Amino acid sequence: MPSTAAEAPSGLSLLRRLAPLLASSVIYGLVGMMMSTILAVDMDRQGASRLMVGLMFAGSAVAFLLFPPIWGALSDILGTPRRIMFSGILAATLMLPLFIPFTDPGASVVLRFLFVALATGFVAPALGQTSTVGGSARRGTALGFLNAAMGLGRGSGQICAGFLLGLVAREWSFVLMVILGFAATGCLALFRPEPGPARSPARGSLAGEVARRLIPRVGNVAHLKRHGLIWVFVAFSLRDVTVLGSWAMMPVYILDTVGLKEWQMGLMLGANPLCQVFFQPLFGRLADSLGRKSLIVSGLLGSAGVPILFSFAGAPWVIAGGMVLVALVYSSLAAGTAAFIGDAAPEGRVAELMGLHVTFRGIGGAIGPVLVGTLALPSVLGFQRAFQAVSVLALLAAALVYFLAEETLGASGGGPHGPEAPPASPLMP
């Protein structure tokens, strides 16, 4: 059973309980970030435009937009989170060899989309399971551990990509990713998920349940209005237009404009997620003590400063400072948001709403790279002015949460196990 406030698990016991899932998260982040960095630089070397590089990141974001809610709903309906996570990562691993013969930039865009569509089977169930294991008292702490694990993987992936780009051919990088993918599935086999309501509905019934959850009837969206949850989703989407749009251009910007070498680029890009390894657990604890909303608003305000700082990055130390700032503000935002969703979600719909959060992020991630990639063209604004222009959206996002969302920590009836949480039926939309 999920932990309650009265039997809140210690940080050490949470780490032991989540260890196999955290190990899989490290590998998941490593492979994903290694792939995106290698593909972006490889496409640029083949003469692809900045817009084409942006489309590769946008395609990944579209996959994040479409598929996590489906995987999350399946996890909640069937009560089989480990099977969903295992299937998603294994299927994504099995398609990695396709990147070896198909090296055209257009093929890279399509294959990256398909890979992310399968790999997102890990994200929503992992967030839902971590939220449940932490319970209402330690939710922020548990999610901080998960985010730190993913940060460690992403940072390692950036650094590995930087060195691999200068040392080995592209195909050997993908051979390494296949090996790592199988290692992630092995770790998942050791994870013991929290028991859920095991169900085996008919195939048609299952498809109908998923559709009813993800396409709610008009007026039947009360679960999205709890504590202003929908505005947190919208705000994060706007933030991702700003930050992910700028981030998609960073490999090309660092190499072409700032003039660093590939291995230096890898170290710079890796500084952000590696710093998150330290910041995420800290902000997870702050989310449990100071509240969720203040961390979200602070993270959104800081996100507005990230692209502005990058626009003045004429020296490596400015890039390094920007990466630390990204890690700081994202850790605040991620810890507050994940705990907010876990509090506000009705019982039985945590993974589904975690997946819906990823979908809203996908909207921002799909628009951002294309928008910034277009604005960054020399004939439009160029890199610096494009970064500055999109920072306004993060300020708007902070205002939305500040005025329209309500604090969930300690709120009466808040959280999936609160006294007023409505009973969840798999057949309810």
Contacts in CASP RR format, 6 or more apart in sequence:
PFRMAT RR
TARGET T0000
AUTHOR 0000-0000-0000
METHOD contacts of the structure
MODEL  1
MPSTAAEAPSGLSLLRRLAPLLASSVIYGLVGMMMSTILAVDMDRQGASR
LMVGLMFAGSAVAFLLFPPIWGALSDILGTPRRIMFSGILAATLMLPLFI
PFTDPGASVVLRFLFVALATGFVAPALGQTSTVGGSARRGTALGFLNAAM
GLGRGSGQICAGFLLGLVAREWSFVLMVILGFAATGCLALFRPEPGPARS
PARGSLAGEVARRLIPRVGNVAHLKRHGLIWVFVAFSLRDVTVLGSWAMM
PVYILDTVGLKEWQMGLMLGANPLCQVFFQPLFGRLADSLGRKSLIVSGL
LGSAGVPILFSFAGAPWVIAGGMVLVALVYSSLAAGTAAFIGDAAPEGRV
AELMGLHVTFRGIGGAIGPVLVGTLALPSVLGFQRAFQAVSVLALLAAAL
VYFLAEETLGASGGGPHGPEAPPASPLMP
1 194 0 8 1.000
1 195 0 8 1.000
2 132 0 8 1.000
2 133 0 8 1.000
2 134 0 8 1.000
2 135 0 8 1.000
2 136 0 8 1.000
2 194 0 8 1.000
2 417 0 8 1.000
3 9 0 8 1.000
3 133 0 8 1.000
3 134 0 8 1.000
3 135 0 8 1.000
3 136 0 8 1.000
3 137 0 8 1.000
3 138 0 8 1.000
4 135 0 8 1.000
4 136 0 8 1.000
4 137 0 8 1.000
4 417 0 8 1.000
5 136 0 8 1.000
5 137 0 8 1.000
8 135 0 8 1.000
8 137 0 8 1.000
8 138 0 8 1.000
9 17 0 8 1.000
9 133 0 8 1.000
9 134 0 8 1.000
9 138 0 8 1.000
11 138 0 8 1.000
11 141 0 8 1.000
14 133 0 8 1.000
14 134 0 8 1.000
14 138 0 8 1.000
14 141 0 8 1.000
14 142 0 8 1.000
14 145 0 8 1.000
15 22 0 8 1.000
15 145 0 8 1.000
17 133 0 8 1.000
18 130 0 8 1.000
18 133 0 8 1.000
18 142 0 8 1.000
18 145 0 8 1.000
18 146 0 8 1.000
20 187 0 8 1.000
20 188 0 8 1.000
20 189 0 8 1.000
20 190 0 8 1.000
20 191 0 8 1.000
21 126 0 8 1.000
21 129 0 8 1.000
21 130 0 8 1.000
21 146 0 8 1.000
21 187 0 8 1.000
21 188 0 8 1.000
21 191 0 8 1.000
22 145 0 8 1.000
22 146 0 8 1.000
22 149 0 8 1.000
23 149 0 8 1.000
23 184 0 8 1.000
23 187 0 8 1.000
24 85 0 8 1.000
24 89 0 8 1.000
24 122 0 8 1.000
24 126 0 8 1.000
24 184 0 8 1.000
24 185 0 8 1.000
24 186 0 8 1.000
24 187 0 8 1.000
24 188 0 8 1.000
24 191 0 8 1.000
25 126 0 8 1.000
25 146 0 8 1.000
25 149 0 8 1.000
25 150 0 8 1.000
25 153 0 8 1.000
26 149 0 8 1.000
26 150 0 8 1.000
26 151 0 8 1.000
26 152 0 8 1.000
26 153 0 8 1.000
26 156 0 8 1.000
27 153 0 8 1.000
27 180 0 8 1.000
27 181 0 8 1.000
27 183 0 8 1.000
27 184 0 8 1.000
27 187 0 8 1.000
28 89 0 8 1.000
28 119 0 8 1.000
28 122 0 8 1.000
28 150 0 8 1.000
28 153 0 8 1.000
28 184 0 8 1.000
29 150 0 8 1.000
29 151 0 8 1.000
29 153 0 8 1.000
29 154 0 8 1.000
29 157 0 8 1.000
30 153 0 8 1.000
30 154 0 8 1.000
30 155 0 8 1.000
30 156 0 8 1.000
30 157 0 8 1.000
30 160 0 8 1.000
30 180 0 8 1.000
31 157 0 8 1.000
31 177 0 8 1.000
31 180 0 8 1.000
31 181 0 8 1.000
31 184 0 8 1.000
32 119 0 8 1.000
32 154 0 8 1.000
32 157 0 8 1.000
33 153 0 8 1.000
33 154 0 8 1.000
33 155 0 8 1.000
33 157 0 8 1.000
33 158 0 8 1.000
33 161 0 8 1.000
33 273 0 8 1.000
34 157 0 8 1.000
34 158 0 8 1.000
34 160 0 8 1.000
34 161 0 8 1.000
34 164 0 8 1.000
34 173 0 8 1.000
34 177 0 8 1.000
35 99 0 8 1.000
35 112 0 8 1.000
35 115 0 8 1.000
35 174 0 8 1.000
35 177 0 8 1.000
36 56 0 8 1.000
36 57 0 8 1.000
36 60 0 8 1.000
36 112 0 8 1.000
37 157 0 8 1.000
37 158 0 8 1.000
37 161 0 8 1.000
37 162 0 8 1.000
37 165 0 8 1.000
37 251 0 8 1.000
37 266 0 8 1.000
37 269 0 8 1.000
38 161 0 8 1.000
38 164 0 8 1.000
38 165 0 8 1.000
38 170 0 8 1.000
38 173 0 8 1.000
39 56 0 8 1.000
39 108 0 8 1.000
39 112 0 8 1.000
40 53 0 8 1.000
40 56 0 8 1.000
40 57 0 8 1.000
40 248 0 8 1.000
40 251 0 8 1.000
40 252 0 8 1.000
41 161 0 8 1.000
41 165 0 8 1.000
41 251 0 8 1.000
41 252 0 8 1.000
41 255 0 8 1.000
41 262 0 8 1.000
42 103 0 8 1.000
42 108 0 8 1.000
42 170 0 8 1.000
43 52 0 8 1.000
43 53 0 8 1.000
43 56 0 8 1.000
43 105 0 8 1.000
43 108 0 8 1.000
44 53 0 8 1.000
44 251 0 8 1.000
44 252 0 8 1.000
44 255 0 8 1.000
44 256 0 8 1.000
46 103 0 8 1.000
46 104 0 8 1.000
46 105 0 8 1.000
47 105 0 8 1.000
48 105 0 8 1.000
49 377 0 8 1.000
50 249 0 8 1.000
50 252 0 8 1.000
50 373 0 8 1.000
50 376 0 8 1.000
50 377 0 8 1.000
51 370 0 8 1.000
51 373 0 8 1.000
51 374 0 8 1.000
51 377 0 8 1.000
52 105 0 8 1.000
52 106 0 8 1.000
52 109 0 8 1.000
53 248 0 8 1.000
53 249 0 8 1.000
53 251 0 8 1.000
53 252 0 8 1.000
53 369 0 8 1.000
53 373 0 8 1.000
54 245 0 8 1.000
54 248 0 8 1.000
54 249 0 8 1.000
54 369 0 8 1.000
54 370 0 8 1.000
54 372 0 8 1.000
54 373 0 8 1.000
55 109 0 8 1.000
55 369 0 8 1.000
55 370 0 8 1.000
56 105 0 8 1.000
56 108 0 8 1.000
56 109 0 8 1.000
56 112 0 8 1.000
56 369 0 8 1.000
57 244 0 8 1.000
57 245 0 8 1.000
57 248 0 8 1.000
57 365 0 8 1.000
57 369 0 8 1.000
58 248 0 8 1.000
58 365 0 8 1.000
58 366 0 8 1.000
58 367 0 8 1.000
58 368 0 8 1.000
58 369 0 8 1.000
58 370 0 8 1.000
59 109 0 8 1.000
59 112 0 8 1.000
59 113 0 8 1.000
59 116 0 8 1.000
59 366 0 8 1.000
60 112 0 8 1.000
60 113 0 8 1.000
60 116 0 8 1.000
61 240 0 8 1.000
61 244 0 8 1.000
61 361 0 8 1.000
61 362 0 8 1.000
61 363 0 8 1.000
61 364 0 8 1.000
61 365 0 8 1.000
61 366 0 8 1.000
61 367 0 8 1.000
61 368 0 8 1.000
61 369 0 8 1.000
62 113 0 8 1.000
62 362 0 8 1.000
62 366 0 8 1.000
63 113 0 8 1.000
63 114 0 8 1.000
63 116 0 8 1.000
63 117 0 8 1.000
63 120 0 8 1.000
64 116 0 8 1.000
64 120 0 8 1.000
64 358 0 8 1.000
64 359 0 8 1.000
64 361 0 8 1.000
64 362 0 8 1.000
64 365 0 8 1.000
65 359 0 8 1.000
65 362 0 8 1.000
65 363 0 8 1.000
65 365 0 8 1.000
65 366 0 8 1.000
66 117 0 8 1.000
66 359 0 8 1.000
67 116 0 8 1.000
67 117 0 8 1.000
67 120 0 8 1.000
67 121 0 8 1.000
68 120 0 8 1.000
68 121 0 8 1.000
68 123 0 8 1.000
68 124 0 8 1.000
68 354 0 8 1.000
68 355 0 8 1.000
68 356 0 8 1.000
68 358 0 8 1.000
68 359 0 8 1.000
69 124 0 8 1.000
69 213 0 8 1.000
69 214 0 8 1.000
69 352 0 8 1.000
69 355 0 8 1.000
69 356 0 8 1.000
69 358 0 8 1.000
69 359 0 8 1.000
70 210 0 8 1.000
70 214 0 8 1.000
71 84 0 8 1.000
71 88 0 8 1.000
71 120 0 8 1.000
71 121 0 8 1.000
71 123 0 8 1.000
71 124 0 8 1.000
71 125 0 8 1.000
71 355 0 8 1.000
72 84 0 8 1.000
72 121 0 8 1.000
72 124 0 8 1.000
72 125 0 8 1.000
72 351 0 8 1.000
72 352 0 8 1.000
72 354 0 8 1.000
72 355 0 8 1.000
73 209 0 8 1.000
73 210 0 8 1.000
73 213 0 8 1.000
73 214 0 8 1.000
73 351 0 8 1.000
73 352 0 8 1.000
74 84 0 8 1.000
74 206 0 8 1.000
74 210 0 8 1.000
75 81 0 8 1.000
75 84 0 8 1.000
75 124 0 8 1.000
75 125 0 8 1.000
75 128 0 8 1.000
75 351 0 8 1.000
75 352 0 8 1.000
76 213 0 8 1.000
76 348 0 8 1.000
76 349 0 8 1.000
76 350 0 8 1.000
76 351 0 8 1.000
76 352 0 8 1.000
76 426 0 8 1.000
77 199 0 8 1.000
77 201 0 8 1.000
77 206 0 8 1.000
77 209 0 8 1.000
77 210 0 8 1.000
77 213 0 8 1.000
77 426 0 8 1.000
78 84 0 8 1.000
78 198 0 8 1.000
78 199 0 8 1.000
78 200 0 8 1.000
78 206 0 8 1.000
79 196 0 8 1.000
79 197 0 8 1.000
79 198 0 8 1.000
79 199 0 8 1.000
80 198 0 8 1.000
81 125 0 8 1.000
81 126 0 8 1.000
81 128 0 8 1.000
81 129 0 8 1.000
81 193 0 8 1.000
81 194 0 8 1.000
81 351 0 8 1.000
82 125 0 8 1.000
82 188 0 8 1.000
82 191 0 8 1.000
82 193 0 8 1.000
84 121 0 8 1.000
84 125 0 8 1.000
85 121 0 8 1.000
85 122 0 8 1.000
85 125 0 8 1.000
85 126 0 8 1.000
85 188 0 8 1.000
86 185 0 8 1.000
86 188 0 8 1.000
86 189 0 8 1.000
87 121 0 8 1.000
88 118 0 8 1.000
88 119 0 8 1.000
88 120 0 8 1.000
88 121 0 8 1.000
88 122 0 8 1.000
89 118 0 8 1.000
89 119 0 8 1.000
89 121 0 8 1.000
89 122 0 8 1.000
89 181 0 8 1.000
89 184 0 8 1.000
89 185 0 8 1.000
89 188 0 8 1.000
90 185 0 8 1.000
91 118 0 8 1.000
92 115 0 8 1.000
92 118 0 8 1.000
92 119 0 8 1.000
92 181 0 8 1.000
93 178 0 8 1.000
93 181 0 8 1.000
93 182 0 8 1.000
93 184 0 8 1.000
93 185 0 8 1.000
95 111 0 8 1.000
95 114 0 8 1.000
95 115 0 8 1.000
95 118 0 8 1.000
96 115 0 8 1.000
96 174 0 8 1.000
96 177 0 8 1.000
96 178 0 8 1.000
96 181 0 8 1.000
97 174 0 8 1.000
97 178 0 8 1.000
98 111 0 8 1.000
99 108 0 8 1.000
99 111 0 8 1.000
99 170 0 8 1.000
99 174 0 8 1.000
100 170 0 8 1.000
100 171 0 8 1.000
100 174 0 8 1.000
100 175 0 8 1.000
102 108 0 8 1.000
102 111 0 8 1.000
103 170 0 8 1.000
120 358 0 8 1.000
123 354 0 8 1.000
123 355 0 8 1.000
123 358 0 8 1.000
124 351 0 8 1.000
124 352 0 8 1.000
124 354 0 8 1.000
124 355 0 8 1.000
124 358 0 8 1.000
125 351 0 8 1.000
126 146 0 8 1.000
127 143 0 8 1.000
127 146 0 8 1.000
127 338 0 8 1.000
127 350 0 8 1.000
127 351 0 8 1.000
127 354 0 8 1.000
127 355 0 8 1.000
128 342 0 8 1.000
128 350 0 8 1.000
128 351 0 8 1.000
128 354 0 8 1.000
129 193 0 8 1.000
129 194 0 8 1.000
129 351 0 8 1.000
130 142 0 8 1.000
130 143 0 8 1.000
130 145 0 8 1.000
130 146 0 8 1.000
131 139 0 8 1.000
131 142 0 8 1.000
131 143 0 8 1.000
131 338 0 8 1.000
131 339 0 8 1.000
131 341 0 8 1.000
131 342 0 8 1.000
131 350 0 8 1.000
131 354 0 8 1.000
132 194 0 8 1.000
132 350 0 8 1.000
133 142 0 8 1.000
133 194 0 8 1.000
134 140 0 8 1.000
134 141 0 8 1.000
134 142 0 8 1.000
135 142 0 8 1.000
135 417 0 8 1.000
136 343 0 8 1.000
136 415 0 8 1.000
136 417 0 8 1.000
136 418 0 8 1.000
137 288 0 8 1.000
138 288 0 8 1.000
139 287 0 8 1.000
139 288 0 8 1.000
139 338 0 8 1.000
139 339 0 8 1.000
139 342 0 8 1.000
139 343 0 8 1.000
140 284 0 8 1.000
140 285 0 8 1.000
140 287 0 8 1.000
140 288 0 8 1.000
140 335 0 8 1.000
140 336 0 8 1.000
140 338 0 8 1.000
140 339 0 8 1.000
141 281 0 8 1.000
141 284 0 8 1.000
141 285 0 8 1.000
141 288 0 8 1.000
143 284 0 8 1.000
143 287 0 8 1.000
143 334 0 8 1.000
143 335 0 8 1.000
143 338 0 8 1.000
143 339 0 8 1.000
144 280 0 8 1.000
144 281 0 8 1.000
144 283 0 8 1.000
144 284 0 8 1.000
144 334 0 8 1.000
144 335 0 8 1.000
144 338 0 8 1.000
145 280 0 8 1.000
145 281 0 8 1.000
147 276 0 8 1.000
147 280 0 8 1.000
147 331 0 8 1.000
147 334 0 8 1.000
147 335 0 8 1.000
147 338 0 8 1.000
148 276 0 8 1.000
148 277 0 8 1.000
148 278 0 8 1.000
148 279 0 8 1.000
148 280 0 8 1.000
148 281 0 8 1.000
149 277 0 8 1.000
150 273 0 8 1.000
150 276 0 8 1.000
151 273 0 8 1.000
151 274 0 8 1.000
151 276 0 8 1.000
151 277 0 8 1.000
151 280 0 8 1.000
152 273 0 8 1.000
152 274 0 8 1.000
152 276 0 8 1.000
152 277 0 8 1.000
153 273 0 8 1.000
154 270 0 8 1.000
154 272 0 8 1.000
154 273 0 8 1.000
154 276 0 8 1.000
155 269 0 8 1.000
155 270 0 8 1.000
155 271 0 8 1.000
155 272 0 8 1.000
155 273 0 8 1.000
155 274 0 8 1.000
156 270 0 8 1.000
156 273 0 8 1.000
156 274 0 8 1.000
157 270 0 8 1.000
158 266 0 8 1.000
158 267 0 8 1.000
158 269 0 8 1.000
158 270 0 8 1.000
158 272 0 8 1.000
158 273 0 8 1.000
159 266 0 8 1.000
159 267 0 8 1.000
159 269 0 8 1.000
159 270 0 8 1.000
159 274 0 8 1.000
161 173 0 8 1.000
161 266 0 8 1.000
161 269 0 8 1.000
162 262 0 8 1.000
162 263 0 8 1.000
162 265 0 8 1.000
162 266 0 8 1.000
162 267 0 8 1.000
163 262 0 8 1.000
163 263 0 8 1.000
163 266 0 8 1.000
164 172 0 8 1.000
164 173 0 8 1.000
164 176 0 8 1.000
165 262 0 8 1.000
165 263 0 8 1.000
166 262 0 8 1.000
166 263 0 8 1.000
197 426 0 8 1.000
199 426 0 8 1.000
201 209 0 8 1.000
201 426 0 8 1.000
209 426 0 8 1.000
209 427 0 8 1.000
212 427 0 8 1.000
212 428 0 8 1.000
212 429 0 8 1.000
213 349 0 8 1.000
213 352 0 8 1.000
213 429 0 8 1.000
214 352 0 8 1.000
214 356 0 8 1.000
215 429 0 8 1.000
216 224 0 8 1.000
216 429 0 8 1.000
217 429 0 8 1.000
220 429 0 8 1.000
221 230 0 8 1.000
223 229 0 8 1.000
223 345 0 8 1.000
223 346 0 8 1.000
223 349 0 8 1.000
223 353 0 8 1.000
224 230 0 8 1.000
224 233 0 8 1.000
226 344 0 8 1.000
226 345 0 8 1.000
226 346 0 8 1.000
226 414 0 8 1.000
227 340 0 8 1.000
227 343 0 8 1.000
227 344 0 8 1.000
227 405 0 8 1.000
227 406 0 8 1.000
227 407 0 8 1.000
227 408 0 8 1.000
227 411 0 8 1.000
227 414 0 8 1.000
228 344 0 8 1.000
228 404 0 8 1.000
228 405 0 8 1.000
228 406 0 8 1.000
229 340 0 8 1.000
229 341 0 8 1.000
229 344 0 8 1.000
229 353 0 8 1.000
229 405 0 8 1.000
231 400 0 8 1.000
231 401 0 8 1.000
231 404 0 8 1.000
231 405 0 8 1.000
232 296 0 8 1.000
232 337 0 8 1.000
232 340 0 8 1.000
232 341 0 8 1.000
232 401 0 8 1.000
232 405 0 8 1.000
233 356 0 8 1.000
233 357 0 8 1.000
233 360 0 8 1.000
234 360 0 8 1.000
234 397 0 8 1.000
234 400 0 8 1.000
235 296 0 8 1.000
235 300 0 8 1.000
235 397 0 8 1.000
235 398 0 8 1.000
235 400 0 8 1.000
235 401 0 8 1.000
235 405 0 8 1.000
236 333 0 8 1.000
236 337 0 8 1.000
236 357 0 8 1.000
236 360 0 8 1.000
236 361 0 8 1.000
236 397 0 8 1.000
237 360 0 8 1.000
237 361 0 8 1.000
237 362 0 8 1.000
237 363 0 8 1.000
237 364 0 8 1.000
237 365 0 8 1.000
237 397 0 8 1.000
238 364 0 8 1.000
238 393 0 8 1.000
238 394 0 8 1.000
238 396 0 8 1.000
238 397 0 8 1.000
238 400 0 8 1.000
239 300 0 8 1.000
239 303 0 8 1.000
239 333 0 8 1.000
239 393 0 8 1.000
239 394 0 8 1.000
239 397 0 8 1.000
240 361 0 8 1.000
240 362 0 8 1.000
240 363 0 8 1.000
240 364 0 8 1.000
240 365 0 8 1.000
240 368 0 8 1.000
241 364 0 8 1.000
241 365 0 8 1.000
241 367 0 8 1.000
241 368 0 8 1.000
241 371 0 8 1.000
241 390 0 8 1.000
241 393 0 8 1.000
242 303 0 8 1.000
242 304 0 8 1.000
242 306 0 8 1.000
242 307 0 8 1.000
242 368 0 8 1.000
242 390 0 8 1.000
242 391 0 8 1.000
242 393 0 8 1.000
242 394 0 8 1.000
242 397 0 8 1.000
243 303 0 8 1.000
243 306 0 8 1.000
243 307 0 8 1.000
243 326 0 8 1.000
243 330 0 8 1.000
243 394 0 8 1.000
244 364 0 8 1.000
244 365 0 8 1.000
244 368 0 8 1.000
244 369 0 8 1.000
245 365 0 8 1.000
245 368 0 8 1.000
245 369 0 8 1.000
245 371 0 8 1.000
245 372 0 8 1.000
245 373 0 8 1.000
245 390 0 8 1.000
246 306 0 8 1.000
246 307 0 8 1.000
246 310 0 8 1.000
246 372 0 8 1.000
246 386 0 8 1.000
246 387 0 8 1.000
246 390 0 8 1.000
247 326 0 8 1.000
248 368 0 8 1.000
248 369 0 8 1.000
248 372 0 8 1.000
248 373 0 8 1.000
249 369 0 8 1.000
249 372 0 8 1.000
249 373 0 8 1.000
249 376 0 8 1.000
249 383 0 8 1.000
249 386 0 8 1.000
250 269 0 8 1.000
250 310 0 8 1.000
251 265 0 8 1.000
251 269 0 8 1.000
253 310 0 8 1.000
253 313 0 8 1.000
253 383 0 8 1.000
254 260 0 8 1.000
254 264 0 8 1.000
254 265 0 8 1.000
254 268 0 8 1.000
254 269 0 8 1.000
254 319 0 8 1.000
255 261 0 8 1.000
255 262 0 8 1.000
255 265 0 8 1.000
257 314 0 8 1.000
257 383 0 8 1.000
258 313 0 8 1.000
258 314 0 8 1.000
258 315 0 8 1.000
258 316 0 8 1.000
258 319 0 8 1.000
260 268 0 8 1.000
260 316 0 8 1.000
260 319 0 8 1.000
264 316 0 8 1.000
268 316 0 8 1.000
268 319 0 8 1.000
268 320 0 8 1.000
268 323 0 8 1.000
269 323 0 8 1.000
270 323 0 8 1.000
271 320 0 8 1.000
271 321 0 8 1.000
271 323 0 8 1.000
271 324 0 8 1.000
271 327 0 8 1.000
272 322 0 8 1.000
272 323 0 8 1.000
272 324 0 8 1.000
272 326 0 8 1.000
272 327 0 8 1.000
272 330 0 8 1.000
273 327 0 8 1.000
274 327 0 8 1.000
275 323 0 8 1.000
275 324 0 8 1.000
275 327 0 8 1.000
275 328 0 8 1.000
276 327 0 8 1.000
276 330 0 8 1.000
276 331 0 8 1.000
279 327 0 8 1.000
279 328 0 8 1.000
279 331 0 8 1.000
279 332 0 8 1.000
280 331 0 8 1.000
280 334 0 8 1.000
280 335 0 8 1.000
282 331 0 8 1.000
283 295 0 8 1.000
283 331 0 8 1.000
283 332 0 8 1.000
283 334 0 8 1.000
283 335 0 8 1.000
283 336 0 8 1.000
284 335 0 8 1.000
284 336 0 8 1.000
284 339 0 8 1.000
286 295 0 8 1.000
286 332 0 8 1.000
286 335 0 8 1.000
287 295 0 8 1.000
287 335 0 8 1.000
287 336 0 8 1.000
287 339 0 8 1.000
287 409 0 8 1.000
288 339 0 8 1.000
288 409 0 8 1.000
291 336 0 8 1.000
291 339 0 8 1.000
291 407 0 8 1.000
291 408 0 8 1.000
291 409 0 8 1.000
292 336 0 8 1.000
292 337 0 8 1.000
292 339 0 8 1.000
292 340 0 8 1.000
292 343 0 8 1.000
292 407 0 8 1.000
292 408 0 8 1.000
292 409 0 8 1.000
293 336 0 8 1.000
293 340 0 8 1.000
293 401 0 8 1.000
293 402 0 8 1.000
293 405 0 8 1.000
293 406 0 8 1.000
293 407 0 8 1.000
293 408 0 8 1.000
294 407 0 8 1.000
295 332 0 8 1.000
295 333 0 8 1.000
295 335 0 8 1.000
295 336 0 8 1.000
296 332 0 8 1.000
296 333 0 8 1.000
296 336 0 8 1.000
296 337 0 8 1.000
296 340 0 8 1.000
296 401 0 8 1.000
296 405 0 8 1.000
297 398 0 8 1.000
297 401 0 8 1.000
297 402 0 8 1.000
298 329 0 8 1.000
298 332 0 8 1.000
298 333 0 8 1.000
299 329 0 8 1.000
299 330 0 8 1.000
299 332 0 8 1.000
299 333 0 8 1.000
299 398 0 8 1.000
300 329 0 8 1.000
300 333 0 8 1.000
300 394 0 8 1.000
300 395 0 8 1.000
300 397 0 8 1.000
300 398 0 8 1.000
300 401 0 8 1.000
301 329 0 8 1.000
301 394 0 8 1.000
301 395 0 8 1.000
301 398 0 8 1.000
302 325 0 8 1.000
302 329 0 8 1.000
302 394 0 8 1.000
303 329 0 8 1.000
303 330 0 8 1.000
303 333 0 8 1.000
303 394 0 8 1.000
303 397 0 8 1.000
304 391 0 8 1.000
304 392 0 8 1.000
304 394 0 8 1.000
304 395 0 8 1.000
304 398 0 8 1.000
305 325 0 8 1.000
305 391 0 8 1.000
305 394 0 8 1.000
306 322 0 8 1.000
306 325 0 8 1.000
306 326 0 8 1.000
306 329 0 8 1.000
306 391 0 8 1.000
306 394 0 8 1.000
307 387 0 8 1.000
307 388 0 8 1.000
307 390 0 8 1.000
307 391 0 8 1.000
308 387 0 8 1.000
308 388 0 8 1.000
308 391 0 8 1.000
309 318 0 8 1.000
309 321 0 8 1.000
309 322 0 8 1.000
309 325 0 8 1.000
310 318 0 8 1.000
310 319 0 8 1.000
310 322 0 8 1.000
310 387 0 8 1.000
311 383 0 8 1.000
311 384 0 8 1.000
311 385 0 8 1.000
311 387 0 8 1.000
311 388 0 8 1.000
312 318 0 8 1.000
312 384 0 8 1.000
313 319 0 8 1.000
313 322 0 8 1.000
337 357 0 8 1.000
338 354 0 8 1.000
339 408 0 8 1.000
339 409 0 8 1.000
340 405 0 8 1.000
340 408 0 8 1.000
341 350 0 8 1.000
341 353 0 8 1.000
341 354 0 8 1.000
341 357 0 8 1.000
342 350 0 8 1.000
342 353 0 8 1.000
342 354 0 8 1.000
342 415 0 8 1.000
342 416 0 8 1.000
343 408 0 8 1.000
343 409 0 8 1.000
343 411 0 8 1.000
343 414 0 8 1.000
343 415 0 8 1.000
343 416 0 8 1.000
344 353 0 8 1.000
344 408 0 8 1.000
344 414 0 8 1.000
344 415 0 8 1.000
345 352 0 8 1.000
345 353 0 8 1.000
345 354 0 8 1.000
345 415 0 8 1.000
345 416 0 8 1.000
346 416 0 8 1.000
346 421 0 8 1.000
346 422 0 8 1.000
346 424 0 8 1.000
347 416 0 8 1.000
347 417 0 8 1.000
347 421 0 8 1.000
347 422 0 8 1.000
347 423 0 8 1.000
347 424 0 8 1.000
348 416 0 8 1.000
348 424 0 8 1.000
349 416 0 8 1.000
349 424 0 8 1.000
350 416 0 8 1.000
368 390 0 8 1.000
371 390 0 8 1.000
372 386 0 8 1.000
372 387 0 8 1.000
372 390 0 8 1.000
373 386 0 8 1.000
374 380 0 8 1.000
375 381 0 8 1.000
375 382 0 8 1.000
375 385 0 8 1.000
375 386 0 8 1.000
375 389 0 8 1.000
375 390 0 8 1.000
376 382 0 8 1.000
376 383 0 8 1.000
376 386 0 8 1.000
380 386 0 8 1.000
381 389 0 8 1.000
408 414 0 8 1.000
408 415 0 8 1.000
412 419 0 8 1.000
412 420 0 8 1.000
413 419 0 8 1.000
413 420 0 8 1.000
413 421 0 8 1.000
414 420 0 8 1.000
414 421 0 8 1.000
415 421 0 8 1.000
END
